Amino acid sequence: RLLLDRVTQFDPDWTPSQAELLECAKLCFDVDGIPLAICMIASELRRNSIADLQTRLRSNASQGRRKNPVEITFERSYGLLHPDEQLLMSALAMFGGGTSLTILEGILGGSISKDVADVVEDLDRASWVIYREGRIGLLNSIRQFVRMKIPIEEYARLRQLQLTQFAESVMPSWSRGKFDCEPDTVLLEVEQGN
């Protein structure tokens, strides 16, 4: 039922056939009925047919070692994201307590093809990110997963961009003497535990 509710949120006119309902039930079974996974699958059904999604999910599952259902769900769903969405999530994974859209836009610069705010909204609707009261964040389990996916060179680049963006956002306060320590050692700790 959760899958159907989420799909109709994206497409209110969607009326599945009996065969499609059976295939939707199989998709839910494939992810062990985990609600987060079901929500992610629902968001993917906006872009893919049920058959295409099943093929991609099952081919992803046939690769690699035995993983727990949550890890499999993250792997499958993350693999289906657009590269812009993956890059945004990588940048967002640098922030333990989330960040603002302005900081995220500064980090990503022109490195994604879509508007950062649009990508954030898409990921929020797909239950990948939490976008509330001007802050964008990831659940800790998703954040840890995404951080493991980032190559070391990209991680270092994103971390430097994070430091630069954050420093630029607080430098006016720092230059007025509001901080009594070095920005490169504590600035990332100031904003929401980052």
C-alpha beads as a LAMMPS data file, in Angstrom:
LAMMPS data file: protein, C-alpha beads

194 atoms
193 bonds

1 atom types
1 bond types

-500.0 500.0 xlo xhi
-500.0 500.0 ylo yhi
-500.0 500.0 zlo zhi

Masses

1 110.0

Atoms # bond

1 1 1 0.000 0.000 0.000
2 1 1 2.878 2.408 0.788
3 1 1 4.281 2.002 -2.720
4 1 1 0.923 2.772 -4.308
5 1 1 0.374 5.789 -2.051
6 1 1 3.794 7.228 -2.896
7 1 1 3.456 6.630 -6.642
8 1 1 0.070 8.358 -6.721
9 1 1 1.607 11.332 -4.894
10 1 1 3.902 11.764 -7.906
11 1 1 1.288 10.757 -10.491
12 1 1 -2.304 11.101 -9.239
13 1 1 -3.673 9.647 -12.497
14 1 1 -1.726 6.394 -12.212
15 1 1 -4.084 3.419 -12.144
16 1 1 -2.129 0.157 -12.196
17 1 1 -3.443 -2.979 -13.828
18 1 1 -3.718 -6.220 -11.853
19 1 1 -0.447 -7.381 -13.433
20 1 1 1.268 -4.125 -12.405
21 1 1 -0.049 -4.500 -8.863
22 1 1 1.511 -7.973 -8.721
23 1 1 4.814 -6.600 -10.022
24 1 1 4.685 -3.798 -7.439
25 1 1 4.217 -6.400 -4.709
26 1 1 7.285 -8.242 -6.034
27 1 1 9.316 -5.023 -5.892
28 1 1 8.283 -4.540 -2.259
29 1 1 9.255 -8.126 -1.500
30 1 1 12.636 -7.625 -3.203
31 1 1 13.471 -4.880 -0.684
32 1 1 12.183 -6.851 2.305
33 1 1 9.289 -4.428 2.792
34 1 1 11.599 -1.718 4.190
35 1 1 9.547 1.526 4.094
36 1 1 12.476 3.753 3.076
37 1 1 13.308 1.397 0.209
38 1 1 9.678 1.320 -0.902
39 1 1 9.567 5.130 -0.969
40 1 1 12.729 5.217 -3.051
41 1 1 11.304 2.679 -5.484
42 1 1 8.132 4.759 -5.795
43 1 1 10.167 7.796 -6.784
44 1 1 11.992 5.738 -9.408
45 1 1 8.687 4.624 -10.930
46 1 1 8.264 8.243 -12.077
47 1 1 11.184 7.735 -14.467
48 1 1 11.176 4.003 -15.187
49 1 1 8.653 1.339 -16.039
50 1 1 8.102 -1.398 -13.471
51 1 1 9.821 -3.938 -15.747
52 1 1 12.852 -1.681 -16.300
53 1 1 13.157 -1.045 -12.585
54 1 1 12.936 -4.749 -11.745
55 1 1 15.628 -5.554 -14.301
56 1 1 17.978 -2.876 -12.962
57 1 1 17.372 -3.766 -9.321
58 1 1 17.885 -7.481 -9.872
59 1 1 21.037 -6.991 -11.945
60 1 1 22.465 -4.782 -9.175
61 1 1 21.548 -7.405 -6.583
62 1 1 23.310 -10.182 -8.488
63 1 1 26.663 -8.392 -8.184
64 1 1 28.937 -8.500 -5.169
65 1 1 28.933 -10.049 -1.706
66 1 1 25.957 -10.828 0.504
67 1 1 24.720 -7.602 2.095
68 1 1 22.019 -6.787 4.588
69 1 1 18.641 -5.618 3.223
70 1 1 19.212 -1.961 4.097
71 1 1 22.601 -1.915 2.378
72 1 1 21.124 -3.633 -0.682
73 1 1 18.309 -1.097 -0.742
74 1 1 20.711 1.839 -0.559
75 1 1 22.935 0.319 -3.273
76 1 1 20.024 -0.325 -5.607
77 1 1 18.371 3.029 -5.132
78 1 1 21.592 5.044 -5.183
79 1 1 22.610 3.333 -8.422
80 1 1 19.381 4.543 -10.012
81 1 1 19.975 8.196 -9.133
82 1 1 21.038 10.691 -11.801
83 1 1 24.750 11.670 -11.558
84 1 1 23.698 15.209 -10.522
85 1 1 21.717 13.725 -7.639
86 1 1 24.653 11.537 -6.595
87 1 1 27.034 14.515 -6.659
88 1 1 24.662 16.633 -4.589
89 1 1 24.332 13.839 -2.041
90 1 1 28.116 13.485 -1.911
91 1 1 28.438 17.189 -1.142
92 1 1 25.657 16.964 1.432
93 1 1 27.299 13.953 3.097
94 1 1 30.106 16.279 4.222
95 1 1 27.700 17.901 6.705
96 1 1 26.800 15.908 9.803
97 1 1 24.074 18.308 10.853
98 1 1 22.927 19.431 7.432
99 1 1 23.506 22.776 5.775
100 1 1 21.764 25.592 3.955
101 1 1 20.872 25.703 0.283
102 1 1 23.230 28.681 -0.128
103 1 1 26.247 26.734 1.174
104 1 1 25.319 23.705 -0.937
105 1 1 24.970 25.866 -4.054
106 1 1 28.402 27.366 -3.346
107 1 1 29.996 23.936 -3.041
108 1 1 28.424 22.575 -6.213
109 1 1 28.983 25.748 -8.237
110 1 1 28.342 24.877 -11.873
111 1 1 29.195 21.211 -11.485
112 1 1 25.647 19.916 -11.938
113 1 1 23.437 20.460 -14.958
114 1 1 20.218 21.216 -13.058
115 1 1 19.364 23.909 -10.532
116 1 1 20.573 22.821 -7.066
117 1 1 17.224 23.710 -5.453
118 1 1 15.363 21.531 -7.980
119 1 1 17.653 18.566 -7.320
120 1 1 17.187 19.023 -3.558
121 1 1 13.408 19.057 -3.981
122 1 1 13.522 15.910 -6.141
123 1 1 15.643 14.118 -3.553
124 1 1 13.373 15.305 -0.735
125 1 1 10.312 13.918 -2.523
126 1 1 12.200 10.651 -3.042
127 1 1 13.021 10.469 0.713
128 1 1 16.776 10.702 0.178
129 1 1 17.200 14.088 1.865
130 1 1 15.418 15.983 4.593
131 1 1 14.676 19.585 3.624
132 1 1 13.031 21.439 6.480
133 1 1 13.063 25.033 7.651
134 1 1 15.842 26.061 5.283
135 1 1 18.177 23.188 6.211
136 1 1 19.060 20.228 4.055
137 1 1 20.367 17.048 5.615
138 1 1 20.660 13.306 5.319
139 1 1 19.628 10.616 7.743
140 1 1 22.798 9.377 9.400
141 1 1 22.547 5.909 7.819
142 1 1 22.242 7.436 4.339
143 1 1 25.039 9.911 5.069
144 1 1 27.382 7.110 6.126
145 1 1 26.473 5.074 3.051
146 1 1 27.066 8.007 0.676
147 1 1 30.395 8.876 2.318
148 1 1 31.581 5.315 1.691
149 1 1 30.748 5.752 -2.011
150 1 1 32.891 8.886 -2.447
151 1 1 36.378 8.257 -3.912
152 1 1 39.140 9.621 -1.658
153 1 1 40.177 12.363 -4.125
154 1 1 36.586 13.545 -4.489
155 1 1 36.137 13.438 -0.720
156 1 1 39.191 15.690 -0.245
157 1 1 37.939 18.086 -2.933
158 1 1 34.454 18.285 -1.424
159 1 1 35.856 18.739 2.081
160 1 1 37.980 21.672 0.889
161 1 1 34.984 23.220 -0.877
162 1 1 32.952 22.731 2.305
163 1 1 35.575 24.522 4.383
164 1 1 35.872 27.351 1.849
165 1 1 32.121 27.900 1.562
166 1 1 31.567 27.775 5.274
167 1 1 34.510 30.088 5.976
168 1 1 33.204 32.608 3.440
169 1 1 29.804 32.546 5.086
170 1 1 31.150 33.258 8.579
171 1 1 34.202 35.409 7.804
172 1 1 32.318 38.684 8.323
173 1 1 31.466 37.593 11.880
174 1 1 34.946 36.236 12.494
175 1 1 36.624 39.442 11.325
176 1 1 34.516 41.344 13.888
177 1 1 36.034 39.182 16.622
178 1 1 33.099 36.856 17.259
179 1 1 35.373 33.776 17.067
180 1 1 38.589 33.544 19.070
181 1 1 40.146 30.551 17.289
182 1 1 41.459 29.630 13.860
183 1 1 38.817 29.098 11.148
184 1 1 40.540 26.106 9.554
185 1 1 40.345 24.105 12.792
186 1 1 36.868 24.915 14.072
187 1 1 34.681 26.491 11.439
188 1 1 33.278 23.165 10.359
189 1 1 32.393 22.395 13.968
190 1 1 30.437 25.620 14.429
191 1 1 27.527 24.906 12.112
192 1 1 25.365 22.064 13.410
193 1 1 28.240 19.902 14.597
194 1 1 30.074 19.867 11.272

Bonds

1 1 1 2
2 1 2 3
3 1 3 4
4 1 4 5
5 1 5 6
6 1 6 7
7 1 7 8
8 1 8 9
9 1 9 10
10 1 10 11
11 1 11 12
12 1 12 13
13 1 13 14
14 1 14 15
15 1 15 16
16 1 16 17
17 1 17 18
18 1 18 19
19 1 19 20
20 1 20 21
21 1 21 22
22 1 22 23
23 1 23 24
24 1 24 25
25 1 25 26
26 1 26 27
27 1 27 28
28 1 28 29
29 1 29 30
30 1 30 31
31 1 31 32
32 1 32 33
33 1 33 34
34 1 34 35
35 1 35 36
36 1 36 37
37 1 37 38
38 1 38 39
39 1 39 40
40 1 40 41
41 1 41 42
42 1 42 43
43 1 43 44
44 1 44 45
45 1 45 46
46 1 46 47
47 1 47 48
48 1 48 49
49 1 49 50
50 1 50 51
51 1 51 52
52 1 52 53
53 1 53 54
54 1 54 55
55 1 55 56
56 1 56 57
57 1 57 58
58 1 58 59
59 1 59 60
60 1 60 61
61 1 61 62
62 1 62 63
63 1 63 64
64 1 64 65
65 1 65 66
66 1 66 67
67 1 67 68
68 1 68 69
69 1 69 70
70 1 70 71
71 1 71 72
72 1 72 73
73 1 73 74
74 1 74 75
75 1 75 76
76 1 76 77
77 1 77 78
78 1 78 79
79 1 79 80
80 1 80 81
81 1 81 82
82 1 82 83
83 1 83 84
84 1 84 85
85 1 85 86
86 1 86 87
87 1 87 88
88 1 88 89
89 1 89 90
90 1 90 91
91 1 91 92
92 1 92 93
93 1 93 94
94 1 94 95
95 1 95 96
96 1 96 97
97 1 97 98
98 1 98 99
99 1 99 100
100 1 100 101
101 1 101 102
102 1 102 103
103 1 103 104
104 1 104 105
105 1 105 106
106 1 106 107
107 1 107 108
108 1 108 109
109 1 109 110
110 1 110 111
111 1 111 112
112 1 112 113
113 1 113 114
114 1 114 115
115 1 115 116
116 1 116 117
117 1 117 118
118 1 118 119
119 1 119 120
120 1 120 121
121 1 121 122
122 1 122 123
123 1 123 124
124 1 124 125
125 1 125 126
126 1 126 127
127 1 127 128
128 1 128 129
129 1 129 130
130 1 130 131
131 1 131 132
132 1 132 133
133 1 133 134
134 1 134 135
135 1 135 136
136 1 136 137
137 1 137 138
138 1 138 139
139 1 139 140
140 1 140 141
141 1 141 142
142 1 142 143
143 1 143 144
144 1 144 145
145 1 145 146
146 1 146 147
147 1 147 148
148 1 148 149
149 1 149 150
150 1 150 151
151 1 151 152
152 1 152 153
153 1 153 154
154 1 154 155
155 1 155 156
156 1 156 157
157 1 157 158
158 1 158 159
159 1 159 160
160 1 160 161
161 1 161 162
162 1 162 163
163 1 163 164
164 1 164 165
165 1 165 166
166 1 166 167
167 1 167 168
168 1 168 169
169 1 169 170
170 1 170 171
171 1 171 172
172 1 172 173
173 1 173 174
174 1 174 175
175 1 175 176
176 1 176 177
177 1 177 178
178 1 178 179
179 1 179 180
180 1 180 181
181 1 181 182
182 1 182 183
183 1 183 184
184 1 184 185
185 1 185 186
186 1 186 187
187 1 187 188
188 1 188 189
189 1 189 190
190 1 190 191
191 1 191 192
192 1 192 193
193 1 193 194
